[in-house]
Amino acid sequence: MATMTESPLPQLSNDELARYSRHLILPEVGLEGQQKLKAAKVLCVGTGGLGSPLAFYLAAAGVGTLGLVDFDVVDSSNLQRQIIHSTRDVGRPKIDSASEKLQALNPWLKIVKHETMLTSQNALEIISQYDIVADGTDNFPTRYLVNDACVLTGKPNAYGSIFRFEGQASVFATEDGPCYRCLYPEPPPPGLVPSCAEGGVLGILPGLVGVIQATEVIKLILGNGQPLIGRLLLVNSLDMRFRELKLHRNPDCPVCGTYPTVTKLIDYQQFCGIKPEPKPSAVRNGIPQMTAKELKRRLDAGHDLFLLDVREPFECQIAHMGGYPIPLNELPGRMHELNTADEIVIHCKSGGRSQMAAEFLAKNGFRKLHNLAGGINAWATDVDPRVRRY
C-alpha cells in the first residue's frame, strides 16, 4: 500500500465541504480522506484515451495537484475516445485543452503542465515531484520508462493499457508488489503488436480502463481497500468479462529484483528494438522506402509498378488508392498470386504492415520491392486529398 508524505493535512473550505459531501459521508473516506485527496500530487502521463477519464475523475474527486505530461496536439481522430477534448480543440496542444476542461470542472485543482516528451533525461526529475504516477501511455518504450522511473523513485504506478476491445490494469512498483517488468520482462518484437492507429480501439474502452486506474489512484491515496497490487485485471469489453491474474515479484527482475542491474534509466527506444523513422527514399531492413510523391511521379511517368494493398477488406471500403488486395495475414497462403519479376510497391494505412509484408516477401525470393512510407494516409496528405484519411 502506498504511503503519502507525512505532513499536516490541508483544510477544506465550506464550498469544498459542500462539493465533496457525498465523499464525506462515506466512512471509508470522511473528512480526513478528503483532506488526503487534496494533499495528494498525481502525475498523469498522457492526456489521450486513458488520460481523459483518468484526469477528469481525479479532478472531480478532489485530488489537489494533477501533473499532466503530453506534447501532442488534438487530432479529429482522437475525439472518438479522448473525451476531455472537443471539436473546437482540434489543432490545439492536448495539454492546454485538458487543463482548460479540468480547471473548469474543479477550480480548486492545481494543474502542473509538463509539455514535453517523457524521456530518460527528464523522467526522474518529473516523477519525483509526485506521490503517484498514472500511466496512460500507448507505446512500449514509454511504459518501460515509466515503470523503471517509478521503481527508482519509489512511486506507485497505476497502469492501464488498451487495444481493440481489450484492456489491462494493475498497480506496479509498490514496496512489496511486482513491477511492469515482472509481468513483461522483454518487449515484443517491433511491429508485432499493432498500435491503436493500426489495429483500432473501441471508443468506450479507454473510459472503462481509465476509470479503473483513477479508482486505484484514489484507493492508494486513502490507504483504503485492496489495490490491484500483485493482480492484473483483464477487461474484455466485447464479452463484458473481467478476469484477474495473480502476479508475483520476480526476484531476478533487473529493476525491482533482489540484485537489480538496471540502476539508472536507459535508452528505451533501443531496448524495444525501435529504430529511427527512415528518411524519404531511405532503406529500412533492406526494403527501399518510397514516398507518396515519388510513387505519383513514377506512375505519371508510366513506370510499370504493381501496387499491393495489404490492408483488411473493411479498410478498403473506407479509402482506397488502387492496388491488388491481399490482407497481410493472408499473404503467406496467397504469395503465388504475385510475380517475383514484378516491381512491387506495397501499401497499408500508415506503412507498418506493408513493411512487414515487404520483409516477408523478400525472404521468399522477391527482389523488386518498395514500401510506401506513410501508407495511404501519406498518399491522401501529399498527393490526393480526395482519398479519405482514417
Phi, psi and omega per residue, in radians:
M1 nan 2.367 3.131
A2 -1.212 2.589 3.070
T3 -2.077 2.113 3.131
M4 -1.308 2.771 -3.123
T5 -1.040 2.309 -3.142
E6 -1.290 1.968 3.093
S7 -2.833 2.803 3.130
P8 -1.011 2.346 -3.113
L9 -1.327 2.473 -3.132
P10 -1.227 2.642 3.102
Q11 -1.456 2.702 3.105
L12 -1.826 2.380 3.076
S13 -1.291 2.939 3.107
N14 -1.060 -0.672 3.113
D15 -1.131 -0.669 3.111
E16 -1.201 -0.670 3.101
L17 -1.052 -0.697 3.123
A18 -1.199 -0.724 -3.112
R19 -1.099 -0.729 -3.033
Y20 -1.749 0.384 -3.036
S21 -1.018 -0.594 -3.132
R22 -1.243 -0.407 3.002
H23 -1.351 -0.746 -3.008
L24 -1.095 -0.488 -3.119
I25 -1.538 0.002 3.000
L26 -1.509 2.094 -3.138
P27 -0.991 -0.534 -3.110
E28 -1.302 -0.239 3.090
V29 -1.968 -1.290 3.104
G30 1.126 -3.005 -3.110
L31 -1.129 -0.783 -3.106
E32 -1.117 -0.707 3.125
G33 -1.109 -0.707 3.125
Q34 -1.172 -0.596 3.063
Q35 -1.172 -0.636 3.071
K36 -1.099 -0.705 3.105
L37 -1.089 -0.736 -3.137
K38 -1.155 -0.551 -3.124
A39 -1.394 -0.301 -3.001
A40 -1.314 2.602 3.066
K41 -2.131 2.055 -3.069
V42 -2.119 2.344 3.091
L43 -1.794 2.125 3.052
C44 -1.739 1.995 3.127
V45 -1.563 1.768 -3.098
G46 1.806 2.411 3.077
T47 -2.148 0.691 -3.129
G48 -1.768 -2.276 -3.042
G49 -1.051 -0.912 3.123
L50 -1.362 -0.689 -3.088
G51 -1.133 -0.495 -3.120
S52 -1.081 -1.076 3.133
P53 -1.165 -0.601 3.141
L54 -1.023 -0.932 -3.107
A55 -1.189 -0.689 3.134
F56 -1.006 -0.858 -3.058
Y57 -1.296 -0.551 3.066
L58 -1.175 -0.706 3.099
A59 -1.118 -0.785 -3.133
A60 -1.116 -0.607 -3.096
A61 -1.264 -0.292 3.100
G62 1.800 0.285 3.020
V63 -1.043 2.283 -2.970
G64 -1.254 -0.724 -3.083
T65 -2.276 2.172 3.064
L66 -2.035 2.119 2.985
G67 -1.635 2.381 3.135
L68 -2.087 2.241 3.061
V69 -1.996 2.067 3.083
D70 -2.921 2.564 3.119
F71 -2.316 0.132 -3.064
D72 -1.597 2.938 3.037
V73 -1.980 2.762 -3.099
V74 -1.282 2.257 3.070
D75 -2.015 2.643 -3.103
S76 -1.049 -0.506 3.132
S77 -1.228 -0.245 3.109
N78 -1.310 -0.455 -2.891
L79 -1.241 -0.220 3.106
Q80 -1.214 -0.290 -3.066
R81 -2.526 -0.405 -3.055
Q82 -1.596 1.417 -2.884
I83 -1.266 -0.138 3.117
I84 -1.365 -0.254 -3.137
H85 -1.876 2.746 -3.127
S86 -2.269 3.053 -3.082
T87 -1.005 -0.707 -3.104
R88 -1.219 -0.189 3.140
D89 -1.544 -0.111 -3.108
V90 -0.973 2.229 -3.101
G91 1.651 -0.268 3.120
R92 -1.445 2.684 2.981
P93 -1.042 2.321 -3.121
K94 -1.029 -0.613 -3.070
I95 -1.161 -0.579 3.097
D96 -1.298 -0.748 3.108
S97 -1.049 -0.815 -3.116
A98 -1.137 -0.767 -3.117
S99 -1.043 -0.711 -3.133
E100 -1.059 -0.789 -3.122
K101 -1.195 -0.699 -3.101
L102 -1.184 -0.711 3.137
Q103 -1.171 -0.614 3.097
A104 -1.182 -0.577 3.128
L105 -1.249 -0.734 -3.070
N106 -2.460 1.740 -3.087
P107 -1.170 -0.273 3.120
W108 -1.472 -0.118 -3.096
L109 -1.294 2.317 2.994
K110 -1.677 2.135 -3.132
I111 -1.918 2.266 3.059
V112 -1.991 2.054 -3.075
K113 -1.691 2.199 3.030
H114 -1.998 1.518 -3.087
E115 -1.471 1.364 -3.073
T116 -2.793 2.799 2.971
M117 -1.354 2.343 3.067
L118 -1.270 2.159 -3.070
T119 -2.313 3.032 3.090
S120 -1.139 -0.372 -3.124
Q121 -1.433 -0.485 -3.054
N122 -2.071 -0.160 -2.997
A123 -1.089 -0.779 -3.103
L124 -1.127 -0.715 -3.135
E125 -1.129 -0.739 -3.118
I126 -1.236 -0.872 -3.052
I127 -1.147 -0.561 -3.104
S128 -1.123 -0.272 -3.127
Q129 -1.426 -0.092 -2.990
Y130 -2.128 2.844 3.117
D131 -1.502 -0.676 -3.051
I132 -2.444 2.550 3.064
V133 -1.981 2.382 3.042
A134 -2.015 1.989 -3.020
D135 -1.567 1.878 3.098
G136 -1.952 0.505 -3.070
T137 -1.399 2.932 -3.064
D138 -2.235 0.382 3.133
N139 -2.530 2.665 -3.028
F140 -1.187 -0.728 3.138
P141 -1.003 -0.730 -3.113
T142 -1.270 -0.569 3.088
R143 -1.101 -0.770 3.107
Y144 -1.177 -0.654 3.101
L145 -1.082 -0.851 -3.141
V146 -1.067 -0.774 -3.138
N147 -1.024 -0.908 -3.069
D148 -1.124 -0.700 3.118
A149 -1.138 -0.648 3.102
C150 -1.156 -0.742 3.109
V151 -1.091 -0.803 -3.074
L152 -1.181 -0.502 -3.140
T153 -1.728 -0.111 3.135
G154 1.286 0.543 -3.134
K155 -1.871 2.281 3.097
P156 -1.096 2.562 -3.092
N157 -2.088 1.867 3.072
A158 -1.467 1.780 -2.954
Y159 -1.691 2.504 3.001
G160 -2.604 2.623 3.039
S161 -2.618 2.703 -3.094
I162 -2.448 2.651 3.019
F163 -2.845 2.157 -3.141
R164 0.987 -1.794 -3.118
F165 -1.977 0.097 -3.012
E166 -2.140 2.604 3.127
G167 -2.477 2.908 3.105
Q168 -2.378 2.661 3.045
A169 -2.633 2.532 3.083
S170 -2.861 3.068 3.021
V171 -2.131 2.045 -3.088
F172 -1.927 2.921 2.967
A173 1.123 0.542 2.998
T174 -1.529 3.050 -3.037
E175 -1.053 -0.684 -3.052
D176 -1.944 -0.162 -3.040
G177 -1.672 3.051 3.120
P178 -1.335 2.986 3.041
C179 -2.033 3.101 -3.100
Y180 -1.043 -0.620 3.139
R181 -1.219 -0.431 3.061
C182 -1.151 -0.568 3.114
L183 -1.437 -0.783 -3.110
Y184 -2.200 1.486 -3.110
P185 -1.062 -0.601 -3.119
E186 -2.219 2.498 3.073
P187 -1.272 2.726 3.078
P188 -1.189 2.745 3.078
P189 -1.003 2.507 3.139
P190 -0.957 2.325 3.104
G191 1.546 -0.224 -3.104
L192 -1.229 -0.716 3.120
V193 -1.797 1.946 -3.123
P194 -1.137 2.648 3.024
S195 -1.296 2.964 3.083
C196 -1.095 -0.535 3.112
A197 -1.137 -0.545 3.132
E198 -1.567 -0.746 -3.033
G199 -1.692 -0.286 3.140
G200 1.502 2.867 3.085
V201 -2.704 2.386 3.052
L202 -1.130 2.209 -3.004
G203 -1.028 -0.493 -3.099
I204 -1.406 -0.418 -3.036
L205 -0.998 -0.789 3.106
P206 -1.053 -0.485 3.063
G207 -1.121 -0.779 3.114
L208 -1.041 -0.907 -3.038
V209 -1.284 -0.674 3.127
G210 -1.093 -0.658 3.096
V211 -1.183 -0.628 3.061
I212 -1.091 -0.755 3.105
Q213 -1.065 -0.767 3.133
A214 -1.078 -0.690 3.108
T215 -1.073 -0.740 3.131
E216 -1.127 -0.713 3.117
V217 -1.061 -0.792 -3.106
I218 -1.127 -0.694 3.106
K219 -1.124 -0.664 3.109
L220 -1.127 -0.712 3.127
I221 -1.140 -0.782 -3.111
L222 -1.269 -0.389 -3.032
G223 1.198 0.579 -3.062
N224 -2.290 2.765 3.138
G225 1.316 -2.954 -3.134
Q226 -2.117 1.702 3.129
P227 -1.114 2.906 -3.127
L228 -1.376 0.839 3.074
I229 -1.486 2.167 -3.084
G230 1.298 0.268 3.119
R231 -2.403 2.402 3.062
L232 -1.973 2.043 3.132
L233 -1.589 2.177 3.133
L234 -1.869 2.240 -3.088
V235 -2.017 2.182 3.014
N236 -2.021 1.765 -3.042
S237 -1.288 -0.430 -3.121
L238 -1.190 -0.698 3.086
D239 -1.700 -0.119 -3.024
M240 0.863 1.023 3.082
R241 -2.148 2.480 3.083
F242 -2.091 2.249 3.078
R243 -2.168 2.784 -3.121
E244 -2.315 2.324 3.076
L245 -1.989 2.416 3.078
K246 -1.395 2.405 3.097
L247 -2.084 2.562 3.108
H248 -2.240 2.550 3.065
R249 -1.137 2.315 3.108
N250 -1.508 2.005 -3.123
P251 -1.067 -0.366 3.124
D252 -1.695 0.160 3.131
C253 -1.031 2.293 -3.088
P254 -1.201 -0.220 -3.112
V255 -1.903 -0.872 -3.057
C256 -1.929 0.126 -3.099
G257 -1.300 -3.065 -3.094
T258 -1.111 -0.709 3.127
Y259 -2.187 1.372 -3.050
P260 -1.130 2.470 3.082
T261 -1.845 -0.341 3.057
V262 -1.692 1.763 -3.081
T263 -1.958 0.033 3.037
K264 -2.628 2.826 -3.093
L265 -1.226 2.527 -3.021
I266 -2.016 -3.020 3.044
D267 -1.472 1.802 -3.006
Y268 -1.409 -0.426 3.003
Q269 -1.115 -0.804 3.124
Q270 -1.146 -0.719 3.134
F271 -1.026 -0.649 -3.136
C272 -1.553 0.086 3.068
G273 1.262 0.415 -3.100
I274 -1.663 2.184 3.129
K275 -1.692 2.727 3.108
P276 -0.995 2.600 3.118
E277 -1.017 2.359 -3.118
P278 -1.188 2.535 3.022
K279 -1.276 2.731 3.095
P280 -0.919 2.419 -3.119
S281 1.187 0.156 3.096
A282 -1.356 3.065 3.103
V283 -2.009 2.282 -3.132
R284 -2.127 2.078 -3.101
N285 0.859 0.711 3.085
G286 1.475 -0.030 -3.099
I287 -1.885 2.073 3.076
P288 -1.072 2.395 3.133
Q289 -1.738 2.122 -3.137
M290 -1.841 2.278 3.093
T291 -1.369 2.833 3.119
A292 -1.088 -0.695 3.137
K293 -1.148 -0.667 3.107
E294 -1.169 -0.689 3.079
L295 -1.078 -0.776 3.125
K296 -1.060 -0.755 -3.131
R297 -1.078 -0.751 -3.099
R298 -1.238 -0.653 3.090
L299 -1.140 -0.732 3.128
D300 -1.128 -0.525 3.137
A301 -1.406 -0.040 3.088
G302 1.464 0.300 3.113
H303 -1.140 2.478 -3.096
D304 -1.466 1.576 -3.120
L305 -1.986 2.445 3.081
F306 -1.780 2.026 3.134
L307 -1.574 2.211 3.136
L308 -2.035 2.125 -3.120
D309 -1.823 1.977 -3.074
V310 -1.781 0.331 3.077
R311 -1.375 2.994 3.096
E312 -1.366 2.710 -3.119
P313 -0.965 -0.681 -3.108
F314 -1.175 -0.464 3.082
E315 -1.246 -0.628 3.124
C316 -1.130 -0.475 3.088
Q317 -1.262 -0.473 -3.140
I318 -1.340 -0.822 -3.090
A319 -2.706 2.570 3.094
H320 -2.663 2.664 3.103
M321 -2.244 0.296 -3.089
G322 1.631 2.984 3.119
G323 2.083 2.753 -3.130
Y324 -1.466 2.138 -3.028
P325 -1.544 2.093 2.941
I326 -2.427 1.844 3.119
P327 -0.965 2.564 -3.050
L328 -0.927 -0.765 -3.088
N329 -1.229 -0.254 3.098
E330 -1.688 -0.117 -3.031
L331 -1.045 -0.740 -3.136
P332 -1.020 -0.614 -3.114
G333 -1.547 -0.101 -3.088
R334 -2.190 0.291 3.133
M335 -1.016 -0.533 -3.097
H336 -1.129 -0.270 3.119
E337 -1.344 -0.159 -3.121
L338 -1.857 2.705 -3.131
N339 -1.878 2.161 -3.112
T340 -1.122 -0.309 -3.123
A341 -1.445 -0.294 -3.096
D342 -1.294 2.623 2.959
E343 -1.548 1.959 -2.953
I344 -1.888 2.267 3.003
V345 -1.928 2.097 -3.038
I346 -1.828 2.390 3.112
H347 -2.416 2.728 3.029
C348 -2.437 -2.589 -3.128
K349 -1.270 -0.880 -3.045
S350 -2.358 0.085 3.006
G351 1.918 -0.163 -3.101
G352 -1.339 -0.930 -3.122
R353 -1.167 -0.626 3.139
S354 -1.163 -0.566 3.056
Q355 -1.130 -0.752 3.103
M356 -1.090 -0.715 3.123
A357 -1.105 -0.743 -3.135
A358 -1.118 -0.739 3.131
E359 -1.133 -0.654 3.105
F360 -1.132 -0.805 -3.130
L361 -1.146 -0.624 3.119
A362 -1.089 -0.631 3.108
K363 -1.248 -0.247 -3.102
N364 -1.959 0.478 2.946
G365 1.699 -0.057 3.106
F366 -1.426 2.391 -3.030
R367 -2.078 -0.577 -3.076
K368 -1.656 1.316 -3.027
L369 -2.072 2.500 3.018
H370 -2.393 2.514 3.002
N371 -1.822 2.280 3.092
L372 -1.342 1.822 -3.107
A373 -1.108 2.213 -3.135
G374 1.485 -0.152 3.033
G375 1.088 -2.748 -3.091
I376 -1.147 -0.439 3.079
N377 -1.157 -0.657 3.077
A378 -1.175 -0.655 3.094
W379 -1.078 -0.744 3.135
A380 -1.159 -0.653 -3.105
T381 -1.331 -0.756 -2.966
D382 -1.732 -0.331 -3.015
V383 -2.156 -1.002 -2.994
D384 -2.295 1.682 -3.110
P385 -1.175 -0.173 3.083
R386 -1.256 -0.381 3.103
V387 -1.317 2.298 -3.102
R388 -1.240 2.400 2.954
R389 -1.659 2.509 -3.115
Y390 -2.557 nan nan
